[in-house]
């Protein structure tokens, strides 16, 4: 299967020799190399490759135009991330084109393979930035002003990559061409491992978001400043981390504080500032709001107790995404036709992870396929899919695309 060759070529790009994890950050070296890999693979298949105003890549099989079926994912990673999150969907899309051609299938309408930029938010902090710009969910001015850890703006990084940052923004013309979008993704969990199915179908994406918290105290000497004279921002920060975990447990949600910046970050200096990010997710909006507001209350109260100023603001939020039931059930039927009869119905899985498909869902009918992950681990070098399950994912995607491409237009 051509997937194996594609995967072998992509696998070394951005991989750490020490951890085995990936460091592919938007508009930087490894991400540029991964984009070049996709460009070369698209050209080898005679696909018409175009870069949209926001830097997303689109490779067309057939004349670009309305009624198109779209698939794809992303190539960027979280810091020290896994190999499969994003790239599995891109490599599988290319391999699915090969599979359909080997079958002698001729599409009745265009197929386009998409690669979205900054899906993880690993460099500029806002996840699904390429799709959010395209749909208008984030404004061009805000996007251009986003900075990475070194203070480099999105505007400058995009210009350095040879693209025009003044052109970023909503792209209704592109969206009007897409009749349906199907994203294949590695499962981020291990629900499928306990079934006989290597491939499942998405049901919904939990509402989720990221909130930035700043605790501003006063820098001082760690050895000479009396405890009662300190305005130490680390103390309310620590209380906030524990509160996030306790509130998540109380509400059956997810809450994580995994990124922080400490100023001046010296071993013998009381910090003047702690900036941190809360990632929170829940099955419904009311539960999510309860967790976030609970974290905010603890942060504000403990900050006051320690003479520290506190601010908290949302950097990105995504409401509940309920994928189209008709499209979801259609995918489940197509995938189930290849499954072993003893395996039972194809699983319909919810997820707490965000995806470009979720952002697009408010504008284009979308659906997702999940490929089994026996470790259940994601955003880590331990993320994995067996080769045979990856192959099953390619075949499932090819079957779904063939079903959708067999008619001139419309997803029904």
LODREN-370358 format. One record per residue: residue number from 1; residue in three letters; z, y, x of N, C-alpha, C in turn. Coordinates in steps of 0.1 Angstrom, whole numbers. Example, Ala and Ser with C-alpha at 12.3 -4.5 7.8 and 13.67 -1.06 7.14 Angstrom:
2
(1,'ala',(78,-57,132),(78,-45,123),(78,-33,132)) (2,'ser',(71,-22,128),(71,-11,137),(79,0,129)) 
This chain:
412
(1,'unk',(0,-12,8),(0,0,0),(0,12,9)) (2,'unk',(-8,23,5),(-9,35,13),(4,42,14)) (3,'unk',(13,40,5),(26,46,6),(33,44,19)) (4,'unk',(32,32,24),(39,29,37),(34,37,49)) (5,'unk',(21,39,49),(15,47,60),(19,62,58)) (6,'unk',(19,67,46),(23,81,43),(38,82,47)) (7,'unk',(46,73,43),(60,74,46),(63,73,61)) (8,'unk',(56,65,68),(58,63,83),(54,76,90)) (9,'unk',(44,83,85),(40,96,91),(50,107,89)) (10,'unk',(55,107,77),(64,118,73),(79,116,78)) (11,'unk',(83,103,79),(97,100,82),(103,107,94)) (12,'unk',(95,109,106),(101,115,117),(103,130,116)) (13,'unk',(97,137,107),(96,151,106),(110,157,102)) (14,'unk',(116,164,111),(129,171,108),(141,161,109)) (15,'unk',(139,149,114),(151,140,114),(159,142,127)) (16,'unk',(172,142,125),(182,143,136),(183,130,143)) (17,'unk',(181,131,157),(183,118,165),(197,114,165)) (18,'unk',(207,123,162),(221,119,163),(226,113,150)) (19,'unk',(223,120,138),(229,115,126),(219,107,117)) (20,'unk',(206,109,120),(196,103,111),(193,111,99)) (21,'unk',(200,122,97),(198,131,86),(187,141,88)) (22,'unk',(183,148,78),(171,156,78),(175,171,78)) (23,'unk',(168,179,85),(170,194,85),(156,200,84)) (24,'unk',(152,201,71),(139,207,68),(142,220,59)) (25,'unk',(141,231,65),(145,244,58),(132,252,56)) (26,'unk',(131,258,44),(119,265,40),(115,275,50)) (27,'unk',(102,275,53),(95,284,62),(99,282,77)) (28,'unk',(107,272,80),(111,269,94),(103,257,99)) (29,'unk',(105,254,112),(97,244,119),(94,231,112)) (30,'unk',(105,223,109),(103,210,103),(96,211,89)) (31,'unk',(100,221,81),(94,223,68),(79,226,69)) (32,'unk',(76,235,79),(62,238,82),(54,225,86)) (33,'unk',(60,217,94),(54,204,98),(52,195,86)) (34,'unk',(62,195,77),(61,186,65),(50,191,56)) (35,'unk',(49,204,54),(38,210,46),(24,207,53)) (36,'unk',(24,207,66),(11,204,73),(8,189,70)) (37,'unk',(18,180,70),(16,166,67),(9,165,53)) (38,'unk',(15,172,43),(9,171,29),(-5,177,29)) (39,'unk',(-7,188,36),(-21,194,37),(-31,184,42)) (40,'unk',(-27,177,53),(-36,168,59),(-39,156,50)) (41,'unk',(-28,151,43),(-30,140,34),(-38,143,22)) (42,'unk',(-37,155,17),(-45,160,6),(-59,161,10)) (43,'unk',(-62,167,22),(-76,168,27),(-82,154,29)) (44,'unk',(-75,145,34),(-80,131,36),(-84,125,23)) (45,'unk',(-79,129,12),(-82,124,-1),(-92,132,-9)) (46,'unk',(-97,143,-2),(-107,152,-9),(-101,160,-20)) (47,'unk',(-88,163,-19),(-82,171,-30),(-83,186,-26)) (48,'unk',(-84,194,-36),(-86,208,-35),(-72,215,-34)) (49,'unk',(-68,218,-21),(-54,223,-19),(-54,238,-20)) (50,'unk',(-44,243,-27),(-42,257,-29),(-27,261,-28)) (51,'unk',(-25,273,-23),(-11,278,-22),(-9,289,-32)) (52,'unk',(1,287,-41),(2,298,-51),(10,310,-46)) (53,'unk',(12,320,-54),(17,332,-50),(32,331,-45)) (54,'unk',(38,320,-48),(52,318,-44),(54,309,-32)) (55,'unk',(43,304,-27),(43,295,-16),(43,280,-19)) (56,'unk',(43,277,-32),(42,263,-36),(28,258,-34)) (57,'unk',(27,245,-30),(14,239,-27),(9,231,-39)) (58,'unk',(-4,232,-42),(-10,224,-53),(-23,218,-48)) (59,'unk',(-24,204,-49),(-36,197,-45),(-42,191,-58)) (60,'unk',(-54,195,-61),(-61,192,-73),(-71,180,-71)) (61,'unk',(-70,171,-80),(-80,160,-82),(-87,163,-95)) (62,'unk',(-99,168,-93),(-107,173,-104),(-107,189,-104)) (63,'unk',(-115,195,-112),(-117,209,-112),(-104,216,-117)) (64,'unk',(-98,225,-110),(-86,232,-115),(-89,239,-128)) (65,'unk',(-80,236,-138),(-82,242,-151),(-71,238,-160)) (66,'unk',(-73,242,-173),(-62,239,-183),(-62,224,-186)) (67,'unk',(-51,220,-193),(-49,206,-197),(-46,196,-186)) (68,'unk',(-41,202,-174),(-39,193,-162),(-26,186,-164)) (69,'unk',(-26,174,-158),(-14,166,-156),(-9,168,-142)) (70,'unk',(4,172,-141),(10,175,-128),(21,165,-124)) (71,'unk',(22,163,-111),(33,155,-106),(36,160,-92)) (72,'unk',(47,155,-86),(51,160,-73),(66,163,-72)) (73,'unk',(70,169,-62),(84,172,-60),(86,183,-49)) (74,'unk',(94,180,-39),(96,190,-28),(98,183,-15)) (75,'unk',(97,190,-4),(98,185,10),(110,190,18)) (76,'unk',(116,201,13),(128,206,20),(140,198,18)) (77,'unk',(151,200,26),(163,192,25),(175,200,25)) (78,'unk',(186,194,21),(199,200,24),(203,198,39)) (79,'unk',(212,205,44),(216,202,58),(220,188,60)) (80,'unk',(214,181,69),(216,167,73),(214,158,60)) (81,'unk',(204,161,53),(201,154,41),(195,140,43)) (82,'unk',(192,133,31),(186,120,32),(171,121,32)) (83,'unk',(164,110,35),(150,110,36),(142,110,23)) (84,'unk',(149,106,12),(142,103,0),(142,114,-11)) (85,'unk',(152,123,-11),(154,133,-21),(142,143,-19)) (86,'unk',(132,143,-28),(121,151,-28),(109,145,-22)) (87,'unk',(109,141,-9),(97,135,-2),(92,122,-9)) (88,'unk',(102,115,-15),(97,102,-22),(87,106,-33)) (89,'unk',(90,116,-40),(81,120,-51),(68,125,-46)) (90,'unk',(68,132,-35),(55,137,-29),(47,126,-24)) (91,'unk',(53,117,-16),(45,106,-10),(40,97,-21)) (92,'unk',(48,95,-31),(45,86,-42),(33,92,-50)) (93,'unk',(33,105,-51),(22,111,-59),(8,109,-51)) (94,'unk',(9,111,-38),(-4,108,-30),(-8,93,-31)) (95,'unk',(2,84,-30),(-1,70,-31),(-6,66,-45)) (96,'unk',(-1,73,-55),(-5,70,-69),(-20,74,-70)) (97,'unk',(-24,85,-64),(-39,88,-64),(-47,77,-58)) (98,'unk',(-42,72,-47),(-49,61,-40),(-50,48,-49)) (99,'unk',(-38,45,-56),(-38,34,-65),(-47,35,-77)) (100,'unk',(-48,47,-82),(-57,49,-94),(-72,48,-89)) (101,'unk',(-75,53,-78),(-89,51,-73),(-92,37,-70)) (102,'unk',(-82,30,-64),(-85,15,-62),(-87,8,-75)) (103,'unk',(-81,12,-86),(-83,6,-99),(-97,10,-105)) (104,'unk',(-104,20,-98),(-116,25,-104),(-115,34,-116)) (105,'unk',(-103,40,-117),(-100,49,-128),(-105,63,-126)) (106,'unk',(-111,68,-136),(-117,82,-136),(-109,90,-146)) (107,'unk',(-102,100,-141),(-94,109,-150),(-103,116,-160)) (108,'unk',(-98,118,-172),(-105,126,-183),(-101,140,-182)) (109,'unk',(-92,144,-173),(-88,158,-171),(-82,159,-157)) (110,'unk',(-79,171,-152),(-74,172,-139),(-60,167,-136)) (111,'unk',(-58,162,-124),(-45,159,-119),(-42,168,-108)) (112,'unk',(-30,173,-107),(-26,182,-96),(-12,178,-91)) (113,'unk',(-12,177,-78),(1,173,-71),(7,186,-65)) (114,'unk',(20,188,-69),(27,200,-65),(38,197,-55)) (115,'unk',(40,207,-46),(51,207,-36),(58,220,-38)) (116,'unk',(70,220,-43),(78,233,-45),(86,236,-33)) (117,'unk',(87,249,-30),(95,254,-19),(109,257,-23)) (118,'unk',(118,255,-13),(132,258,-14),(139,252,-27)) (119,'unk',(136,239,-29),(142,233,-41),(157,231,-39)) (120,'unk',(161,228,-26),(175,225,-24),(183,238,-22)) (121,'unk',(177,249,-19),(184,261,-16),(191,260,-2)) (122,'unk',(186,251,6),(193,249,19),(192,260,29)) (123,'unk',(182,269,28),(181,280,37),(185,293,30)) (124,'unk',(181,296,18),(183,309,12),(193,309,0)) (125,'unk',(198,297,-3),(210,296,-12),(207,294,-27)) (126,'unk',(195,297,-31),(192,295,-45),(183,283,-47)) (127,'unk',(188,273,-54),(180,261,-56),(168,263,-65)) (128,'unk',(158,254,-63),(146,255,-72),(140,268,-72)) (129,'unk',(140,275,-60),(135,289,-60),(120,290,-63)) (130,'unk',(113,281,-57),(98,281,-60),(95,280,-74)) (131,'unk',(101,271,-81),(99,269,-96),(105,280,-104)) (132,'unk',(117,285,-99),(123,297,-107),(114,309,-106)) (133,'unk',(108,312,-94),(99,323,-93),(87,321,-102)) (134,'unk',(82,309,-102),(70,307,-110),(72,309,-125)) (135,'unk',(84,305,-129),(87,306,-144),(93,319,-147)) (136,'unk',(96,328,-137),(102,340,-140),(117,340,-142)) (137,'unk',(123,329,-138),(138,328,-140),(146,335,-129)) (138,'unk',(139,340,-119),(145,349,-109),(135,359,-106)) (139,'unk',(139,372,-104),(130,383,-102),(125,384,-87)) (140,'unk',(113,389,-86),(107,390,-72),(116,398,-62)) (141,'unk',(122,409,-67),(130,418,-58),(142,410,-53)) (142,'unk',(149,403,-62),(160,395,-57),(156,385,-48)) (143,'unk',(145,378,-50),(141,367,-42),(137,372,-28)) (144,'unk',(130,383,-27),(126,389,-14),(138,393,-6)) (145,'unk',(149,396,-13),(161,401,-6),(171,390,-1)) (146,'unk',(169,378,-6),(177,367,-2),(177,365,13)) (147,'unk',(189,362,19),(189,360,33),(195,346,37)) (148,'unk',(191,342,48),(196,329,54),(209,332,62)) (149,'unk',(214,322,68),(227,324,76),(225,333,88)) (150,'unk',(213,335,92),(210,344,103),(207,358,99)) (151,'unk',(206,361,86),(203,374,81),(188,376,79)) (152,'unk',(180,366,81),(166,367,79),(163,366,64)) (153,'unk',(155,376,59),(152,376,44),(141,367,41)) (154,'unk',(141,363,28),(130,355,23),(116,363,25)) (155,'unk',(117,376,23),(105,384,25),(99,382,39)) (156,'unk',(108,384,49),(104,383,63),(99,369,66)) (157,'unk',(107,359,62),(104,345,65),(90,341,59)) (158,'unk',(88,345,47),(75,342,40),(63,349,48)) (159,'unk',(66,361,52),(55,369,59),(52,362,72)) (160,'unk',(63,358,79),(61,351,92),(54,338,90)) (161,'unk',(54,332,78),(47,319,76),(32,322,72)) (162,'unk',(28,335,72),(15,339,69),(11,341,54)) (163,'unk',(22,342,46),(20,345,32),(24,359,28)) (164,'unk',(20,363,16),(23,377,12),(35,377,3)) (165,'unk',(47,382,8),(59,382,-1),(58,392,-12)) (166,'unk',(49,402,-11),(47,412,-22),(41,405,-35)) (167,'unk',(35,393,-33),(29,387,-44),(37,377,-52)) (168,'unk',(50,375,-48),(58,365,-54),(62,370,-68)) (169,'unk',(64,360,-77),(68,364,-91),(62,354,-101)) (170,'unk',(64,357,-114),(60,348,-124),(45,345,-123)) (171,'unk',(41,332,-127),(27,328,-126),(23,322,-139)) (172,'unk',(22,329,-149),(18,324,-162),(5,317,-162)) (173,'unk',(-4,322,-154),(-18,315,-154),(-17,301,-149)) (174,'unk',(-9,299,-138),(-7,285,-133),(0,277,-144)) (175,'unk',(10,282,-150),(18,274,-160),(9,270,-171)) (176,'unk',(0,279,-175),(-9,277,-187),(-19,265,-184)) (177,'unk',(-21,262,-171),(-30,251,-168),(-23,237,-169)) (178,'unk',(-10,237,-168),(-2,225,-168),(1,220,-182)) (179,'unk',(-4,208,-185),(-1,203,-199),(11,194,-199)) (180,'unk',(15,189,-187),(26,180,-186),(30,179,-171)) (181,'unk',(43,178,-168),(47,176,-154),(56,164,-153)) (182,'unk',(53,154,-144),(62,142,-143),(66,142,-128)) (183,'unk',(79,142,-126),(85,142,-113),(92,128,-110)) (184,'unk',(87,122,-99),(94,109,-95),(104,113,-84)) (185,'unk',(116,107,-85),(127,111,-77),(136,98,-74)) (186,'unk',(142,98,-62),(151,88,-59),(163,90,-68)) (187,'unk',(169,79,-73),(181,80,-81),(192,85,-73)) (188,'unk',(200,94,-79),(212,100,-72),(224,95,-79)) (189,'unk',(227,82,-76),(237,74,-82),(232,60,-81)) (190,'unk',(240,51,-87),(236,37,-86),(236,29,-99)) (191,'unk',(232,36,-110),(232,30,-123),(221,19,-124)) (192,'unk',(209,21,-117),(199,11,-118),(202,-1,-110)) (193,'unk',(211,0,-100),(214,-12,-92),(220,-23,-100)) (194,'unk',(227,-19,-111),(233,-29,-120),(224,-34,-131)) (195,'unk',(211,-31,-130),(202,-36,-140),(191,-43,-132)) (196,'unk',(181,-49,-140),(170,-56,-134),(158,-46,-132)) (197,'unk',(160,-33,-132),(149,-24,-132),(149,-16,-119)) (198,'unk',(138,-16,-112),(137,-7,-100),(134,7,-103)) (199,'unk',(129,10,-116),(126,23,-120),(132,26,-134)) (200,'unk',(138,38,-135),(143,43,-148),(137,56,-152)) (201,'unk',(140,61,-163),(135,73,-169),(146,83,-171)) (202,'unk',(144,96,-169),(154,106,-171),(156,109,-186)) (203,'unk',(168,111,-190),(171,115,-203),(175,130,-204)) (204,'unk',(184,135,-195),(188,148,-195),(194,152,-182)) (205,'unk',(194,165,-179),(201,171,-167),(212,179,-172)) (206,'unk',(224,176,-167),(236,184,-170),(235,199,-167)) (207,'unk',(241,207,-175),(241,221,-171),(249,223,-158)) (208,'unk',(245,232,-150),(252,233,-137),(249,247,-130)) (209,'unk',(255,250,-119),(253,262,-113),(261,263,-100)) (210,'unk',(258,275,-93),(265,278,-81),(271,292,-82)) (211,'unk',(284,293,-78),(291,306,-79),(296,309,-65)) (212,'unk',(294,322,-61),(299,327,-48),(313,333,-50)) (213,'unk',(322,330,-41),(335,335,-42),(338,342,-29)) (214,'unk',(343,354,-29),(347,362,-17),(362,365,-18)) (215,'unk',(370,361,-8),(384,364,-7),(385,373,5)) (216,'unk',(389,386,3),(390,396,13),(404,399,16)) (217,'unk',(409,396,28),(422,399,32),(423,409,44)) (218,'unk',(432,407,54),(432,416,65),(434,407,78)) (219,'unk',(425,410,87),(425,402,100),(438,406,108)) (220,'unk',(444,396,114),(456,399,122),(458,388,132)) (221,'unk',(469,390,140),(472,380,150),(479,368,144)) (222,'unk',(475,356,147),(481,344,142),(495,342,148)) (223,'unk',(497,347,160),(510,344,166),(521,354,165)) (224,'unk',(517,367,161),(527,377,160),(529,383,146)) (225,'unk',(520,380,137),(522,386,123),(531,377,115)) (226,'unk',(542,383,110),(552,376,102),(545,370,89)) (227,'unk',(549,359,84),(543,353,73),(543,362,61)) (228,'unk',(554,369,59),(555,378,47),(547,391,49)) (229,'unk',(541,393,61),(533,405,63),(518,402,62)) (230,'unk',(515,390,59),(501,386,60),(493,388,47)) (231,'unk',(481,391,48),(471,391,37),(460,381,40)) (232,'unk',(464,368,39),(456,357,45),(447,351,34)) (233,'unk',(434,353,35),(425,348,24),(423,333,24)) (234,'unk',(427,327,35),(426,312,35),(436,306,24)) (235,'unk',(447,312,21),(456,306,12),(451,305,-3)) (236,'unk',(446,316,-8),(441,315,-22),(428,306,-22)) (237,'unk',(421,306,-11),(409,298,-10),(413,283,-11)) (238,'unk',(424,279,-4),(429,266,-4),(433,262,-18)) (239,'unk',(440,271,-25),(444,268,-39),(432,266,-48)) (240,'unk',(422,274,-45),(410,273,-54),(403,260,-52)) (241,'unk',(402,255,-40),(396,242,-37),(403,231,-45)) (242,'unk',(416,231,-44),(424,221,-51),(423,222,-66)) (243,'unk',(422,235,-71),(420,237,-86),(407,232,-90)) (244,'unk',(397,234,-83),(383,229,-87),(383,214,-88)) (245,'unk',(390,207,-79),(390,192,-80),(399,188,-93)) (246,'unk',(410,195,-94),(419,191,-106),(412,194,-119)) (247,'unk',(405,205,-120),(399,209,-133),(387,199,-136)) (248,'unk',(380,195,-125),(369,186,-127),(374,172,-132)) (249,'unk',(385,168,-127),(391,155,-131),(396,157,-146)) (250,'unk',(402,168,-149),(408,170,-162),(397,170,-173)) (251,'unk',(385,176,-169),(374,177,-179),(363,167,-178)) (252,'unk',(364,157,-169),(354,148,-167),(341,154,-162)) (253,'unk',(342,164,-153),(331,171,-148),(329,169,-133)) (254,'unk',(321,177,-127),(320,177,-112),(322,191,-107)) (255,'unk',(330,193,-97),(332,206,-91),(335,204,-76)) (256,'unk',(327,211,-68),(328,209,-54),(327,223,-46)) (257,'unk',(336,225,-37),(335,236,-27),(332,230,-14)) (258,'unk',(319,231,-10),(315,224,3),(310,233,13)) (259,'unk',(308,246,10),(302,255,20),(311,268,20)) (260,'unk',(315,272,32),(323,284,33),(320,291,47)) (261,'unk',(322,304,47),(320,312,59),(333,319,61)) (262,'unk',(338,318,73),(351,324,76),(349,335,87)) (263,'unk',(354,347,84),(353,358,93),(367,362,98)) (264,'unk',(370,363,111),(361,361,122),(359,347,127)) (265,'unk',(367,338,121),(365,324,125),(371,320,139)) (266,'unk',(382,326,142),(389,324,155),(401,315,152)) (267,'unk',(405,307,162),(416,298,160),(430,305,160)) (268,'unk',(430,317,167),(443,324,167),(442,338,160)) (269,'unk',(434,338,150),(432,351,142),(433,348,127)) (270,'unk',(441,355,120),(441,354,105),(427,360,100)) (271,'unk',(420,352,92),(407,357,87),(408,370,79)) (272,'unk',(398,378,80),(396,390,71),(389,386,59)) (273,'unk',(380,376,59),(372,373,48),(368,358,47)) (274,'unk',(369,352,36),(364,339,33),(354,340,22)) (275,'unk',(342,336,25),(331,335,15),(329,320,12)) (276,'unk',(329,316,0),(327,301,-3),(319,300,-16)) (277,'unk',(313,288,-18),(305,285,-29),(310,274,-37)) (278,'unk',(311,276,-50),(315,265,-60),(303,260,-66)) (279,'unk',(301,247,-65),(291,239,-73),(297,232,-84)) (280,'unk',(294,235,-96),(300,229,-108),(290,224,-118)) (281,'unk',(293,212,-124),(283,205,-133),(291,198,-144)) (282,'unk',(286,197,-156),(293,190,-166),(282,186,-177)) (283,'unk',(287,177,-185),(278,171,-195),(273,181,-206)) (284,'unk',(281,192,-208),(278,202,-218),(283,215,-213)) (285,'unk',(277,226,-219),(280,240,-215),(294,243,-217)) (286,'unk',(300,239,-228),(314,243,-230),(324,237,-219)) (287,'unk',(321,225,-215),(329,219,-205),(327,226,-192)) (288,'unk',(315,229,-189),(312,236,-176),(319,249,-176)) (289,'unk',(318,257,-187),(324,270,-187),(340,269,-186)) (290,'unk',(345,259,-191),(360,257,-190),(364,254,-176)) (291,'unk',(356,246,-168),(359,244,-154),(358,256,-146)) (292,'unk',(346,263,-148),(344,275,-140),(354,286,-142)) (293,'unk',(357,288,-155),(367,299,-158),(381,295,-153)) (294,'unk',(384,282,-153),(397,277,-148),(398,280,-133)) (295,'unk',(387,277,-126),(386,280,-112),(388,295,-109)) (296,'unk',(381,303,-117),(382,317,-115),(396,322,-117)) (297,'unk',(403,317,-127),(417,321,-130),(426,318,-119)) (298,'unk',(425,306,-113),(434,303,-102),(430,311,-90)) (299,'unk',(418,313,-87),(414,322,-76),(419,336,-77)) (300,'unk',(418,342,-89),(423,355,-91),(438,356,-90)) (301,'unk',(445,347,-96),(459,347,-96),(465,345,-82)) (302,'unk',(460,335,-75),(465,333,-61),(461,343,-51)) (303,'unk',(450,349,-53),(446,361,-45),(455,372,-46)) (304,'unk',(459,375,-59),(469,386,-61),(482,383,-55)) (305,'unk',(486,370,-56),(499,366,-50),(500,368,-35)) (306,'unk',(488,368,-28),(488,369,-14),(482,382,-9)) (307,'unk',(481,392,-18),(476,405,-14),(461,404,-10)) (308,'unk',(453,396,-16),(439,394,-12),(430,398,-24)) (309,'unk',(419,405,-21),(409,408,-31),(400,396,-34)) (310,'unk',(396,395,-46),(387,383,-50),(376,388,-59)) (311,'unk',(364,383,-56),(353,384,-65),(346,371,-67)) (312,'unk',(340,368,-78),(333,356,-81),(321,359,-89)) (313,'unk',(309,354,-85),(297,358,-93),(287,346,-92)) (314,'unk',(280,343,-103),(270,333,-103),(258,336,-95)) (315,'unk',(254,327,-87),(241,329,-79),(230,322,-86)) (316,'unk',(233,311,-92),(222,304,-100),(229,295,-111)) (317,'unk',(223,295,-123),(228,287,-134),(216,280,-141)) (318,'unk',(219,268,-145),(208,261,-153),(215,255,-165)) (319,'unk',(209,257,-177),(215,252,-189),(212,237,-190)) (320,'unk',(217,231,-200),(214,217,-203),(199,215,-205)) (321,'unk',(193,205,-198),(179,202,-200),(178,188,-207)) (322,'unk',(173,188,-219),(171,176,-227),(156,174,-226)) (323,'unk',(152,164,-218),(137,161,-217),(132,157,-231)) (324,'unk',(119,161,-233),(112,157,-245),(114,142,-248)) (325,'unk',(120,139,-260),(122,125,-263),(109,117,-265)) (326,'unk',(99,124,-271),(86,117,-272),(80,113,-259)) (327,'unk',(80,123,-250),(75,120,-236),(83,110,-229)) (328,'unk',(96,112,-230),(105,103,-223),(103,88,-228)) (329,'unk',(102,87,-241),(100,73,-247),(86,68,-243)) (330,'unk',(76,77,-242),(63,72,-238),(63,67,-224)) (331,'unk',(70,74,-215),(71,69,-201),(79,56,-201)) (332,'unk',(90,55,-208),(97,42,-208),(89,31,-213)) (333,'unk',(80,33,-223),(72,22,-228),(62,18,-217)) (334,'unk',(56,28,-210),(46,25,-200),(52,18,-188)) (335,'unk',(64,22,-184),(71,16,-173),(76,2,-177)) (336,'unk',(80,1,-189),(85,-12,-194),(75,-23,-195)) (337,'unk',(62,-19,-197),(51,-28,-198),(50,-37,-185)) (338,'unk',(54,-31,-174),(53,-38,-161),(66,-45,-158)) (339,'unk',(77,-42,-164),(90,-48,-161),(91,-62,-166)) (340,'unk',(99,-70,-159),(102,-83,-163),(108,-84,-177)) (341,'unk',(104,-93,-185),(109,-93,-199),(124,-95,-200)) (342,'unk',(129,-102,-190),(144,-105,-189),(152,-93,-186)) (343,'unk',(146,-82,-181),(153,-71,-176),(158,-62,-188)) (344,'unk',(151,-63,-200),(155,-55,-211),(148,-42,-211)) (345,'unk',(152,-33,-220),(146,-19,-221),(148,-11,-208)) (346,'unk',(138,-3,-205),(139,6,-193),(151,15,-195)) (347,'unk',(160,17,-185),(172,26,-187),(168,40,-188)) (348,'unk',(174,47,-197),(173,62,-199),(186,68,-193)) (349,'unk',(184,76,-182),(196,80,-174),(198,95,-175)) (350,'unk',(210,100,-177),(213,114,-175),(216,116,-160)) (351,'unk',(216,129,-156),(220,132,-142),(226,145,-141)) (352,'unk',(235,147,-131),(241,160,-128),(233,168,-118)) (353,'unk',(222,162,-113),(214,168,-102),(204,177,-108)) (354,'unk',(201,189,-102),(191,197,-107),(177,194,-100)) (355,'unk',(166,197,-107),(153,194,-102),(143,205,-107)) (356,'unk',(132,206,-100),(121,215,-104),(117,212,-118)) (357,'unk',(116,199,-121),(112,194,-135),(121,201,-146)) (358,'unk',(134,202,-142),(143,208,-152),(140,223,-154)) (359,'unk',(137,230,-143),(133,244,-145),(120,246,-153)) (360,'unk',(110,237,-150),(97,238,-157),(98,234,-171)) (361,'unk',(109,227,-175),(109,221,-188),(109,231,-200)) (362,'unk',(114,243,-197),(114,254,-207),(100,259,-209)) (363,'unk',(90,256,-201),(77,261,-201),(66,251,-203)) (364,'unk',(68,239,-198),(59,228,-198),(66,215,-202)) (365,'unk',(60,207,-210),(66,194,-212),(68,186,-199)) (366,'unk',(80,182,-197),(83,175,-184),(91,162,-186)) (367,'unk',(90,153,-176),(97,141,-176),(99,136,-162)) (368,'unk',(108,127,-160),(112,122,-147),(113,107,-146)) (369,'unk',(109,102,-135),(111,88,-132),(121,87,-120)) (370,'unk',(130,77,-121),(140,75,-110),(138,62,-103)) (371,'unk',(138,62,-90),(136,49,-82),(150,45,-77)) (372,'unk',(153,32,-79),(166,27,-76),(171,30,-62)) (373,'unk',(184,33,-61),(190,37,-49),(203,28,-47)) (374,'unk',(202,17,-40),(213,7,-40),(226,12,-34)) (375,'unk',(225,23,-25),(238,29,-20),(244,38,-30)) (376,'unk',(236,44,-39),(241,54,-48),(244,67,-42)) (377,'unk',(241,68,-29),(245,80,-21),(232,89,-20)) (378,'unk',(234,102,-21),(224,112,-20),(229,124,-12)) (379,'unk',(219,132,-7),(222,144,1),(230,139,14)) (380,'unk',(226,128,19),(232,122,30),(223,112,37)) (381,'unk',(224,109,50),(215,100,57),(216,86,50)) (382,'unk',(227,83,43),(228,70,37),(220,68,24)) (383,'unk',(214,79,20),(205,78,8),(193,68,11)) (384,'unk',(190,60,1),(180,49,5),(173,44,-8)) (385,'unk',(161,39,-6),(154,31,-16),(148,20,-8)) (386,'unk',(149,8,-14),(142,-4,-7),(127,-2,-8)) (387,'unk',(120,-7,3),(105,-6,3),(99,-11,-10)) (388,'unk',(104,-23,-15),(98,-29,-27),(100,-20,-39)) (389,'unk',(112,-13,-39),(115,-4,-51),(106,8,-50)) (390,'unk',(104,13,-38),(95,25,-36),(81,21,-41)) (391,'unk',(76,9,-37),(63,4,-42),(63,4,-57)) (392,'unk',(74,-1,-63),(74,-2,-78),(74,12,-84)) (393,'unk',(80,22,-77),(79,36,-81),(65,41,-81)) (394,'unk',(58,38,-71),(44,42,-70),(36,36,-81)) (395,'unk',(37,23,-84),(30,17,-95),(34,23,-108)) (396,'unk',(47,25,-110),(51,31,-123),(45,45,-125)) (397,'unk',(45,53,-114),(39,66,-115),(24,66,-118)) (398,'unk',(18,56,-111),(3,55,-113),(0,51,-128)) (399,'unk',(8,42,-133),(7,37,-147),(9,49,-156)) (400,'unk',(19,57,-154),(22,68,-163),(11,79,-162)) (401,'unk',(6,82,-150),(-5,91,-148),(-17,86,-154)) (402,'unk',(-20,74,-153),(-33,68,-159),(-32,70,-174)) (403,'unk',(-20,67,-180),(-18,68,-194),(-21,83,-199)) (404,'unk',(-15,92,-191),(-16,106,-195),(-30,112,-192)) (405,'unk',(-37,107,-182),(-50,112,-178),(-61,106,-185)) (406,'unk',(-59,96,-193),(-69,88,-200),(-75,96,-212)) (407,'unk',(-68,106,-216),(-73,115,-228),(-75,129,-223)) (408,'unk',(-85,136,-228),(-89,149,-223),(-78,159,-223)) (409,'unk',(-69,159,-233),(-58,169,-233),(-48,166,-243)) (410,'unk',(-36,172,-241),(-24,169,-250),(-16,157,-245)) (411,'unk',(-3,158,-246),(5,147,-241),(9,137,-252)) (412,'unk',(4,139,-264),(7,130,-275),(-5,121,-277)) 
